[in-house]
């Protein structure tokens, strides 16, 4: 059986040569108007000072630290709950596997220390 492939010509697979742009002339004429290039400003320093904005009120350090401590406590609590949940699920799985194998001594019996 023949595979059906479209007939292609060499015109469809042509590599175009890249020609870099030339620097624009100071004044160019387009249509009926004159377009003048923007004046290049002095380059700004490459730091974050250009993104800073003046603040109306001072930064509340105490409030920010309390919020950070609350977020840390919440993260620790979620981690502890996740670990407890994983351990209890593993214990339940072990007990269920023991019961499904037909054993009778699957449940742990805790004895109080005297």
Secondary structure, 3 states (H helix, E strand, C coil): CCCCCCCCCHHHCCCCCCCCCCCCCCEEEECCEEEECCCCCCCCCCCHHHHCCCCCCCCCHHHHHHHHHHHHHHHHHHHHHHHHHHHHHHHHHHHHHHHHCCCCCCCCCCCCCC
